[in-house]
Amino acid sequence: MEKKIETGIFSGSFNPIHMGHLMLAGYISAFTHVEEVWFVVTPHNPLKVKESLLPDNIRLEMTRLALEDYDNIKVSDVEFHMPRPSYTIDTLNALAQEHPDRRFSLIIGGDNWSLFDKWKDYEQIIENYQILIYPRPGENIRIPKKLGKSVQLVNAPEVEISSTFIRRAIAEGKEVRAFLPPKVYDYIQQNQLYRINH
């Protein structure tokens, strides 16, 4: 039997994608069993009012631009073609069915792990997929012994950059070039996203 390609799924709105996301994906693909990381851009949930959330296709394009030069970090729009709201278990199952040559792991932050038992079919996720948890500032991550095989804490560097911080800084006319992949910074500038001022 051929060895499956170990693939990590990193979901988010990526509004916008920033250097913190890339550093985390880079760390996971270099220092864990995961060979490739797929950024799954989540579509706008019609049940949630998110005025600051840019349209799906723009966030997908920014993520595509950010990852263009990476061989082992890719972008996926799988959730754009699924019923909404899309749940992580359905996304993982759809990907596993579509890509039988891959074994998928879920990458989540410590903040999400502390709420994990509220997720739809969370037990099924733990049963069928590996979970990699990365540290978030102020989160004390506890993994029960019995989950030791399927849930793992990744010793990734804590990066205190958030998309919210970047959106706010752009709106205030601050210089954010250092926090963004160059192509994403240029795209935001050219399209005057997040009320960027020239």
PASEBA-1860 file (N, C-alpha, C; in nm, 3 decimals):
! residues 198
1> MEKKIETG> 0.085/-0.121/0.000/0.000/0.000/0.000/0.088/0.126/0.000 ~ 0.056/0.216/-0.088/0.137/0.338/-0.097/0.115/0.427/0.024 ~ 0.224/0.493/0.064/0.216/0.583/0.179/0.137/0.707/0.139 ~ 0.043/0.746/0.224/-0.038/0.864/0.193/0.039/0.992/0.223 ~ 0.010/1.097/0.147/0.076/1.226/0.169/0.011/1.293/0.290 ~ 0.093/1.323/0.390/0.041/1.386/0.513/0.010/1.533/0.485 ~ -0.117/1.569/0.503/-0.163/1.702/0.464/-0.236/1.769/0.580 ~ -0.191/1.888/0.617/-0.255/1.962/0.726/-0.357/2.061/0.672
9> IFSGSFNP> -0.472/2.067/0.736/-0.578/2.160/0.694/-0.584/2.276/0.794 ~ -0.566/2.395/0.741/-0.565/2.517/0.821/-0.677/2.606/0.767 ~ -0.789/2.611/0.840/-0.907/2.686/0.793/-0.910/2.824/0.853 ~ -0.963/2.918/0.778/-0.980/3.052/0.833/-1.041/3.145/0.732 ~ -1.078/3.264/0.779/-1.134/3.361/0.684/-1.022/3.434/0.611 ~ -0.900/3.434/0.669/-0.784/3.497/0.606/-0.821/3.635/0.551 ~ -0.856/3.722/0.645/-0.912/3.853/0.613/-0.830/3.967/0.674 ~ -0.704/3.990/0.631/-0.632/3.922/0.523/-0.537/3.816/0.579
17> IHMGHLML> -0.483/3.733/0.489/-0.375/3.641/0.525/-0.254/3.726/0.561 ~ -0.176/3.683/0.663/-0.059/3.764/0.703/0.061/3.674/0.732 ~ 0.174/3.737/0.766/0.298/3.663/0.785/0.288/3.561/0.899 ~ 0.206/3.589/1.000/0.187/3.494/1.109/0.132/3.361/1.059 ~ 0.034/3.367/0.966/-0.022/3.245/0.908/0.088/3.166/0.835 ~ 0.169/3.238/0.757/0.273/3.171/0.678/0.380/3.110/0.768 ~ 0.416/3.181/0.874/0.517/3.129/0.966/0.469/3.000/1.033 ~ 0.342/2.998/1.070/0.285/2.880/1.134/0.284/2.762/1.035
25> AGYISAFT> 0.235/2.786/0.913/0.229/2.679/0.813/0.370/2.631/0.780 ~ 0.464/2.724/0.771/0.603/2.689/0.743/0.662/2.602/0.853 ~ 0.632/2.638/0.978/0.681/2.561/1.092/0.623/2.419/1.089 ~ 0.492/2.410/1.068/0.426/2.280/1.072/0.475/2.189/0.960 ~ 0.497/2.245/0.840/0.542/2.160/0.730/0.690/2.122/0.744 ~ 0.765/2.198/0.823/0.907/2.167/0.841/0.935/2.081/0.963 ~ 0.856/2.097/1.070/0.891/2.036/1.199/0.791/1.932/1.251 ~ 0.690/1.897/1.172/0.597/1.790/1.215/0.590/1.686/1.104
33> HVEEVWFV> 0.503/1.587/1.121/0.487/1.481/1.019/0.418/1.534/0.893 ~ 0.359/1.653/0.901/0.283/1.709/0.788/0.377/1.751/0.675 ~ 0.346/1.705/0.553/0.430/1.739/0.437/0.379/1.862/0.363 ~ 0.247/1.877/0.359/0.186/1.993/0.293/0.082/2.054/0.385 ~ 0.068/2.186/0.378/-0.040/2.254/0.451/-0.132/2.318/0.347 ~ -0.261/2.293/0.363/-0.362/2.353/0.275/-0.440/2.459/0.354 ~ -0.439/2.581/0.303/-0.519/2.688/0.362/-0.660/2.678/0.304 ~ -0.757/2.646/0.388/-0.897/2.638/0.343/-0.965/2.771/0.377
41> VTPHNPLK> -0.995/2.848/0.274/-1.059/2.979/0.295/-1.207/2.955/0.320 ~ -1.255/3.003/0.436/-1.396/2.978/0.470/-1.485/3.087/0.412 ~ -1.596/3.046/0.350/-1.687/3.145/0.293/-1.762/3.221/0.402 ~ -1.818/3.333/0.363/-1.896/3.413/0.455/-2.017/3.334/0.501 ~ -2.036/3.324/0.631/-2.152/3.255/0.686/-2.270/3.352/0.683 ~ -2.374/3.320/0.603/-2.486/3.413/0.589/-2.558/3.442/0.720 ~ -2.538/3.355/0.820/-2.606/3.375/0.948/-2.532/3.476/1.036 ~ -2.409/3.508/0.996/-2.330/3.599/1.077/-2.315/3.733/1.006
49> VKESLLPD> -2.332/3.840/1.081/-2.310/3.972/1.023/-2.163/4.007/1.046 ~ -2.089/4.016/0.937/-1.947/4.050/0.950/-1.919/4.160/0.849 ~ -1.937/4.282/0.892/-1.922/4.393/0.799/-1.779/4.404/0.746 ~ -1.681/4.365/0.829/-1.543/4.383/0.786/-1.492/4.266/0.703 ~ -1.577/4.164/0.679/-1.532/4.048/0.602/-1.542/4.077/0.453 ~ -1.428/4.074/0.386/-1.427/4.099/0.242/-1.493/3.984/0.168 ~ -1.540/4.008/0.043/-1.604/3.901/-0.034/-1.512/3.778/-0.047 ~ -1.576/3.662/-0.058/-1.504/3.534/-0.062/-1.393/3.533/-0.167
57> NIRLEMTR> -1.426/3.579/-0.290/-1.329/3.568/-0.400/-1.206/3.656/-0.377 ~ -1.223/3.768/-0.306/-1.109/3.858/-0.280/-1.017/3.794/-0.175 ~ -1.075/3.734/-0.072/-0.992/3.668/0.031/-0.921/3.546/-0.027 ~ -0.990/3.475/-0.117/-0.928/3.361/-0.184/-0.810/3.407/-0.270 ~ -0.829/3.515/-0.343/-0.723/3.568/-0.430/-0.602/3.614/-0.348 ~ -0.625/3.681/-0.235/-0.513/3.724/-0.151/-0.436/3.603/-0.099 ~ -0.510/3.498/-0.060/-0.444/3.377/-0.009/-0.365/3.309/-0.121 ~ -0.424/3.306/-0.240/-0.355/3.246/-0.356/-0.225/3.322/-0.385
65> LALEDYDN> -0.232/3.456/-0.383/-0.113/3.538/-0.407/-0.005/3.512/-0.303 ~ -0.046/3.501/-0.177/0.049/3.481/-0.067/0.124/3.349/-0.080 ~ 0.056/3.247/-0.137/0.112/3.112/-0.137/0.172/3.071/-0.271 ~ 0.165/3.160/-0.369/0.209/3.131/-0.505/0.350/3.071/-0.513 ~ 0.440/3.121/-0.432/0.580/3.080/-0.444/0.618/2.962/-0.353 ~ 0.520/2.904/-0.285/0.548/2.791/-0.196/0.507/2.661/-0.264 ~ 0.592/2.559/-0.251/0.559/2.430/-0.312/0.471/2.346/-0.220 ~ 0.491/2.361/-0.089/0.422/2.269/0.003/0.314/2.339/0.087
73> IKVSDVEF> 0.278/2.463/0.048/0.166/2.532/0.114/0.072/2.577/0.003 ~ -0.053/2.531/0.010/-0.146/2.556/-0.101/-0.276/2.615/-0.049 ~ -0.359/2.660/-0.143/-0.488/2.718/-0.105/-0.600/2.629/-0.157 ~ -0.709/2.618/-0.080/-0.823/2.537/-0.123/-0.952/2.617/-0.106 ~ -1.041/2.605/-0.206/-1.173/2.670/-0.196/-1.282/2.566/-0.179 ~ -1.246/2.450/-0.123/-1.341/2.338/-0.111/-1.472/2.381/-0.046 ~ -1.465/2.471/0.054/-1.588/2.506/0.127/-1.679/2.599/0.045 ~ -1.626/2.657/-0.062/-1.709/2.743/-0.148/-1.814/2.659/-0.221
81> HMPRPSYT> -1.787/2.528/-0.231/-1.876/2.440/-0.309/-1.955/2.346/-0.219 ~ -1.963/2.381/-0.090/-2.034/2.296/0.005/-2.154/2.370/0.062 ~ -2.251/2.297/0.116/-2.366/2.364/0.180/-2.319/2.454/0.294 ~ -2.388/2.566/0.313/-2.350/2.659/0.419/-2.450/2.651/0.534 ~ -2.411/2.679/0.657/-2.271/2.695/0.698/-2.198/2.562/0.687 ~ -2.071/2.566/0.653/-1.995/2.441/0.640/-1.930/2.408/0.773 ~ -1.934/2.282/0.807/-1.875/2.236/0.933/-1.745/2.163/0.903 ~ -1.650/2.174/0.997/-1.517/2.117/0.977/-1.523/1.968/0.946
89> IDTLNALA> -1.609/1.894/1.016/-1.617/1.750/0.992/-1.656/1.721/0.847 ~ -1.749/1.800/0.792/-1.793/1.779/0.653/-1.680/1.812/0.556 ~ -1.605/1.919/0.587/-1.493/1.959/0.502/-1.387/1.850/0.500 ~ -1.349/1.800/0.617/-1.247/1.695/0.626/-1.292/1.569/0.553 ~ -1.419/1.530/0.572/-1.470/1.410/0.505/-1.472/1.428/0.353 ~ -1.511/1.548/0.308/-1.515/1.575/0.163/-1.375/1.567/0.104 ~ -1.278/1.626/0.174/-1.139/1.623/0.126/-1.083/1.481/0.124 ~ -1.113/1.404/0.229/-1.063/1.266/0.237/-1.119/1.181/0.123
97> QEHPDRRF> -1.245/1.208/0.086/-1.309/1.134/-0.022/-1.250/1.174/-0.158 ~ -1.226/1.305/-0.172/-1.174/1.360/-0.299/-1.027/1.323/-0.322 ~ -0.952/1.306/-0.213/-0.807/1.283/-0.223/-0.768/1.157/-0.144 ~ -0.802/1.039/-0.198/-0.773/0.916/-0.123/-0.623/0.892/-0.104 ~ -0.540/0.966/-0.177/-0.394/0.950/-0.166/-0.335/1.031/-0.050 ~ -0.422/1.101/0.025/-0.373/1.188/0.133/-0.433/1.148/0.268 ~ -0.357/1.179/0.374/-0.410/1.164/0.509/-0.415/1.304/0.569 ~ -0.533/1.343/0.613/-0.552/1.482/0.657/-0.545/1.496/0.808
105> SLIIGGDN> -0.477/1.604/0.850/-0.474/1.645/0.991/-0.538/1.783/0.999 ~ -0.595/1.814/1.114/-0.657/1.945/1.135/-0.565/2.031/1.220 ~ -0.539/2.153/1.174/-0.453/2.247/1.248/-0.542/2.352/1.312 ~ -0.538/2.361/1.445/-0.621/2.463/1.514/-0.540/2.531/1.624 ~ -0.585/2.648/1.663/-0.520/2.721/1.771/-0.570/2.674/1.907 ~ -0.491/2.703/2.010/-0.528/2.666/2.146/-0.662/2.723/2.188 ~ -0.698/2.840/2.134/-0.828/2.901/2.167/-0.942/2.815/2.115 ~ -0.924/2.757/1.995/-1.028/2.669/1.940/-1.034/2.535/2.012
113> WSLFDKWK> -0.918/2.488/2.058/-0.916/2.360/2.129/-0.997/2.369/2.258 ~ -0.992/2.483/2.326/-1.066/2.495/2.452/-1.218/2.493/2.429 ~ -1.262/2.515/2.305/-1.406/2.511/2.274/-1.441/2.390/2.188 ~ -1.346/2.299/2.172/-1.361/2.194/2.071/-1.482/2.105/2.094 ~ -1.517/2.085/2.221/-1.632/1.997/2.249/-1.766/2.061/2.209 ~ -1.761/2.185/2.163/-1.885/2.251/2.113/-1.897/2.233/1.961 ~ -1.793/2.181/1.897/-1.794/2.165/1.751/-1.886/2.050/1.711 ~ -1.940/2.060/1.591/-2.027/1.954/1.540/-1.944/1.826/1.520
121> DYEQIIEN> -1.995/1.716/1.574/-1.932/1.584/1.559/-1.783/1.585/1.595 ~ -1.749/1.658/1.702/-1.607/1.671/1.737/-1.542/1.536/1.768 ~ -1.622/1.441/1.822/-1.565/1.309/1.855/-1.523/1.234/1.729 ~ -1.602/1.255/1.625/-1.572/1.191/1.495/-1.442/1.250/1.437 ~ -1.422/1.381/1.457/-1.298/1.443/1.409/-1.179/1.379/1.480 ~ -1.188/1.368/1.613/-1.078/1.311/1.693/-1.052/1.166/1.653 ~ -1.159/1.094/1.623/-1.148/0.952/1.588/-1.081/0.930/1.453 ~ -1.114/1.017/1.356/-1.072/0.992/1.218/-0.955/1.077/1.168
129> YQILIYPR> -0.922/1.182/1.242/-0.818/1.273/1.194/-0.724/1.310/1.308 ~ -0.597/1.336/1.272/-0.503/1.390/1.372/-0.536/1.538/1.392 ~ -0.512/1.585/1.513/-0.532/1.728/1.540/-0.400/1.785/1.589 ~ -0.357/1.890/1.525/-0.235/1.960/1.567/-0.277/2.094/1.626 ~ -0.240/2.118/1.752/-0.279/2.242/1.819/-0.157/2.332/1.830 ~ -0.172/2.456/1.786/-0.061/2.550/1.802/-0.094/2.648/1.915 ~ 0.009/2.692/1.989/-0.017/2.778/2.106/-0.067/2.916/2.066 ~ -0.156/2.967/2.149/-0.203/3.105/2.132/-0.175/3.177/2.263
137> PGENIRIP> -0.138/3.307/2.257/-0.107/3.380/2.381/-0.219/3.366/2.484 ~ -0.180/3.333/2.606/-0.277/3.328/2.716/-0.360/3.202/2.724 ~ -0.338/3.107/2.632/-0.418/2.984/2.635/-0.338/2.873/2.702 ~ -0.396/2.810/2.803/-0.332/2.698/2.868/-0.390/2.570/2.807 ~ -0.310/2.502/2.726/-0.363/2.389/2.648/-0.348/2.258/2.726 ~ -0.460/2.192/2.749/-0.459/2.061/2.817/-0.511/1.954/2.721 ~ -0.433/1.849/2.706/-0.476/1.737/2.621/-0.491/1.614/2.710 ~ -0.612/1.559/2.723/-0.631/1.439/2.805/-0.541/1.325/2.756
145> KKLGKSVQ> -0.487/1.247/2.850/-0.394/1.137/2.815/-0.450/1.044/2.708 ~ -0.580/1.014/2.719/-0.640/0.916/2.628/-0.640/0.964/2.483 ~ -0.621/1.097/2.463/-0.620/1.151/2.326/-0.478/1.170/2.273 ~ -0.381/1.126/2.354/-0.240/1.146/2.320/-0.200/1.103/2.180 ~ -0.265/0.998/2.127/-0.228/0.947/1.994/-0.280/1.036/1.882 ~ -0.399/1.093/1.902/-0.459/1.167/1.790/-0.449/1.319/1.804 ~ -0.418/1.368/1.924/-0.410/1.513/1.944/-0.269/1.549/1.992 ~ -0.211/1.646/1.924/-0.071/1.677/1.954/-0.053/1.829/1.963
153> LVNAPEVE> 0.025/1.870/2.062/0.058/2.013/2.074/0.183/2.040/1.993 ~ 0.177/2.138/1.905/0.290/2.173/1.820/0.364/2.289/1.885 ~ 0.493/2.276/1.898/0.571/2.376/1.969/0.607/2.495/1.878 ~ 0.508/2.542/1.802/0.533/2.651/1.707/0.553/2.783/1.782 ~ 0.631/2.875/1.725/0.647/3.005/1.790/0.514/3.078/1.798 ~ 0.489/3.144/1.910/0.364/3.222/1.923/0.380/3.353/1.847 ~ 0.290/3.377/1.755/0.296/3.501/1.676/0.175/3.586/1.712 ~ 0.203/3.703/1.765/0.091/3.786/1.809/0.050/3.887/1.702
161> ISSTFIRR> 0.027/3.837/1.580/-0.027/3.924/1.475/-0.166/3.869/1.446 ~ -0.264/3.955/1.432/-0.396/3.907/1.395/-0.447/3.987/1.276 ~ -0.540/3.928/1.203/-0.599/3.999/1.089/-0.674/4.123/1.138 ~ -0.734/4.113/1.257/-0.806/4.229/1.313/-0.710/4.346/1.334 ~ -0.593/4.315/1.391/-0.490/4.418/1.414/-0.451/4.483/1.281 ~ -0.432/4.402/1.177/-0.390/4.454/1.047/-0.500/4.539/0.984 ~ -0.624/4.494/0.990/-0.736/4.573/0.932/-0.746/4.709/1.000 ~ -0.733/4.706/1.134/-0.743/4.831/1.210/-0.629/4.925/1.175
169> AIAEGKEV> -0.508/4.869/1.167/-0.390/4.951/1.136/-0.402/5.014/0.998 ~ -0.453/4.937/0.900/-0.469/4.991/0.765/-0.571/5.104/0.766 ~ -0.682/5.081/0.836/-0.787/5.184/0.843/-0.734/5.313/0.905 ~ -0.636/5.298/0.996/-0.578/5.416/1.062/-0.461/5.474/0.983 ~ -0.434/5.417/0.865/-0.328/5.470/0.780/-0.187/5.434/0.825 ~ -0.174/5.329/0.906/-0.041/5.287/0.953/0.031/5.205/0.846 ~ 0.162/5.197/0.857/0.243/5.119/0.764/0.246/4.972/0.809 ~ 0.190/4.882/0.727/0.179/4.742/0.769/0.259/4.646/0.678
177> RAFLPPKV> 0.342/4.702/0.594/0.414/4.621/0.495/0.485/4.499/0.558 ~ 0.545/4.517/0.675/0.624/4.409/0.738/0.538/4.291/0.784 ~ 0.408/4.313/0.798/0.321/4.208/0.851/0.256/4.123/0.741 ~ 0.270/4.167/0.616/0.196/4.102/0.507/0.291/4.047/0.401 ~ 0.253/3.935/0.337/0.330/3.890/0.222/0.330/4.002/0.117 ~ 0.443/4.028/0.049/0.453/4.143/-0.041/0.341/4.152/-0.145 ~ 0.304/4.037/-0.205/0.200/4.041/-0.310/0.063/4.077/-0.250 ~ 0.041/4.038/-0.125/-0.086/4.070/-0.058/-0.089/4.219/-0.024
185> YDYIQQNQ> 0.024/4.270/0.024/0.033/4.412/0.054/0.003/4.494/-0.072 ~ 0.064/4.456/-0.184/0.043/4.529/-0.311/-0.103/4.521/-0.355 ~ -0.163/4.403/-0.340/-0.302/4.382/-0.380/-0.396/4.471/-0.297 ~ -0.369/4.477/-0.166/-0.451/4.560/-0.077/-0.436/4.708/-0.117 ~ -0.313/4.749/-0.147/-0.286/4.888/-0.189/-0.361/4.920/-0.318 ~ -0.341/4.833/-0.419/-0.400/4.858/-0.551/-0.551/4.866/-0.547 ~ -0.611/4.782/-0.462/-0.758/4.776/-0.458/-0.819/4.856/-0.343 ~ -0.732/4.928/-0.272/-0.775/5.013/-0.160/-0.866/4.938/-0.062
193> LYRINH> -0.822/4.819/-0.027/-0.902/4.737/0.065/-0.883/4.785/0.209 ~ -0.981/4.756/0.292/-0.980/4.795/0.434/-0.957/4.947/0.448 ~ -1.008/5.023/0.353/-1.000/5.170/0.355/-0.856/5.219/0.365 ~ -0.770/5.160/0.288/-0.630/5.203/0.291/-0.618/5.341/0.225 ~ -0.539/5.425/0.285/-0.525/5.562/0.230/-0.392/5.575/0.158 ~ -0.394/5.637/0.044/-0.269/5.661/-0.029/-0.211/5.794/0.013
END
